[in-house]
Amino acid sequence: MTTTVPAPGTRTAEGAALQAVLLDMDGTLVDTEGFWWDVEVEVFAGLGHVLDDSWRHVVVGGPMTRSAGFLIEATGADITLPELSVLLNDGFEDRIGRHLPLMPGAARLLAELAVHEIPTALVSASHRRIIDRVLTSLGPQHFTFTVAGDEVPRTKPHPDPYLLATTRLGVDPVRCAVVEDTATGVAAAEAAGCHVVAVPSVAPIAPAHRRTVVSSLEQVDVTFLRSLMTEMH
């Protein structure tokens, strides 16, 4: 009996297909990276501390445990990590409850992915309570699966959340495109083996092998994402 399974490394039209698109949330789909910093500044002001603006690049894009832990250490604030996490999440929820701007091109891209029936996952370092609030604006129907930062033992920059998403979707990370806005998220996606589309929000990101940098989601569509799968080596 013959088999139609290609040998490893064989290039076929099916094998080169885009299997899934995995998207970051803050700063990628919703214009909220600035919200987090504003909340951090406000919370620490209430604790009697002024945050140095240069720290913004240190805390952007990572898990709350890392960013909050860094700010506690940097300021010497008398607060525990769990206490600070509650204050930050409360402040962020309050802000997105009042106003949640989508990034240019985000709604159009999600709608296009749905029309083409491409499996799509939301992979964020934000906590589940925040993701569920944001999903009411993004539309939960646009995502086959969502991953929150407090649902994995190690979140970004580790590959775990992206590997969890690809496992749940039953896809090969190499055949997935990830859209991210920070170096932390890019590192996580690349460690998982995905091709990354970087749309820098706060700090510059340089192009690299299997990493394409664009200035806006408005430059990203299904044709563009599918074309990335030809860059296998």
N, C-alpha and C positions, 0 to 999 in steps of 0.2 A: 504494500500500500504506500503510495507516495504522499508526501506532506507538502503543504503550501506555506509552511512557516519559514520565513527567510532566515538565513544564517545570521549570526550576530554581526552587526556592522553593515548588513545589507541595506541599501537605500531603496525603499519602495514608496509609492504614493501614499499608501495607507500608513506605513511606518513613520512617515515624515509628518503625519497629520497633527494638528494642534488638538490635544486631548482635553485640556481644561485651562481656565484662566483664574488665577488666584490674586485677589486684590487686598491691599492694605486699606485701612479706613481713614484715620486721622491724617490730614494733609494730602491724602491721595484722592479719596472720593468726597470727603467733606472738609471744608476749609476751617479746621479746628486746631491745628498745631499752635496757633497764636493763643487760642483759648486756654490751653493747658498752661502756658507760660504766664498769662494774665492771672489765672487762678493761683498759681504758685507764688507769684509776687504778692497777691492780695493776702493769702493765708500767712505767709511769713511776715508780712507787715503787721498783721494782727498779733504775731508772736514777738514783735519788736525787732525784726531783722529786715535788712534791705538786701535784695538779691543783686549780685553783679550781673550785668547784661551779658557778659562773656560766658556765663554759665549756661545760657540758653542752648548753645550748640552742644554742650555736654549732655543735657537731659533730654534732648529732642529724640523722639522715635523709639525710645527703649521702654522696658517694662517699668511700671511705677515703683517697684521695689528698688530698682537701680537709681532712678532719678530722684525719688524721695529720700533714699538713703544718702545719696551724694549731697543733697541740699541740707539735710540734718547735720552731716559731718562738716560741711563747708561753713555753715552759720553757727554751729554749736547750739542750735535751738533745743530747748528743753521739751521735747515731744518724742513719743515713740513712733516707730514706723507704722504700726496698725492705726494709731490715732491720726497720723498725718494722712494716711491713705483715705480714711473716711472723709476728712475735711476736703481733700482734693477732689474726690469723686462727687461729694455734695456740691461743691462750687462749680464743677464742670457740668453736672446735670442741670443746675440752675441756669447756666448760660445757654446750653443747647435747648432748654425748654423755652427760652425767650427767642432764640434766633439760631438757625442751623443752615448756614450757606453751603450749597454743594459746590464742588470745584467745577470750573468750566469744562463741559464735555462729559461729565460723570453720568448724568441721566441718559444722555444719548448713547453712551457706550454700554451701559447696563441693558438698555432696551434692545440694542443691536445684538448683544450676546444672547439674549433671550430668544430673539427671532431666529437666530442661527442654531438654537438649542445646544449651545456650548456650555458644558458644566462649569459652574462658577462658584468659587468659595470666597468668603470674607475672612481674612486672617489678620487679626489685630492684637496688639499688646495691651489694649484697653481691657478693662474688666467686663464681665458679662452684663452687669447692670447698665453699663454705658452703651455697649453694643446694642442691646435690646431697645434702648431709647432711640439710638440713631437709626436703627432698622425701620422704625415707623416712618421715617422720612425717605430713606433709600428704597424701601419696599422689600420686605423679607422674601417675597416671591422671586426676587432676582438671584437668590443664592441657594444653591443645593445644600450647602453646609457652611457653618460659621465656626470660627475658633477664637476664643477669648484668651487674653494673657493669663488669667487666673485659672485656666482649665488645663494647663500643661505644666509639668514640673519645671521645664526650662523654656522660657519664651525667647523672642528675638534678643540678641543676635544669633542665638542657637537655631539650628534648622528644625527643631522639634515641631513647632506649629505648622510649618509647611509640609513636613513629612506626614503629620497626622492628617492634614487635609487631603493630600494625594492618596493616602491609604484609604481613607473613607470614601473618596471618589472612585477608587479603583483605577488610578491612572499612573503613568510613568512620569516622575518629576522632570525628566529630560524633555518630555513632550508637553510641558506646561509653561505658560508665560505668567510671570508674576509682575504686578505693577506696584511699585513702591516709591516713596518720596524721601527716605532718609538712608544714610549709610548703614545704620543698624539693621533696617529692614532688608536692604540689599544684601548685606552679609548673611542674613538668615536664609534668604531665598537661594543665594548662590551656593551656600553650604549644603542645601537640600538637592542641588543639581539642576535647578530650574534656570530658564533664560529670563533675565530681568529687563524690564522696561522701567527706567528711573525717570521720575518727574520731580526733580529737586524742589523742595518747598522752603527750607530754611537755610541749608548749607549746600554748596556746590557738590556734585557727584561727577566723577570723570568716567568717560566710556571705557570699556574693557572687553575682554573676550566674553561673549555671550551676555553682554550688558549693553543695552542701547539707551541712550539718554535723549529725552525729548523735553521741550519746554512747557508742554501742556497736554492734557488728556485729549484736547481737540485734535491732536495729531495721531491719536490712537484709534484704530477701528479694527474690525475682524480681519480684513485683508492684510493690514499691517502686522497683526499678531500672528497670522498664519505664515507670513513670509519669514518670521524669525526662526521657524522650525527647520529651515533649510541650512541654518548656520550650526551644523552639528559638530564641527571640528575646529 
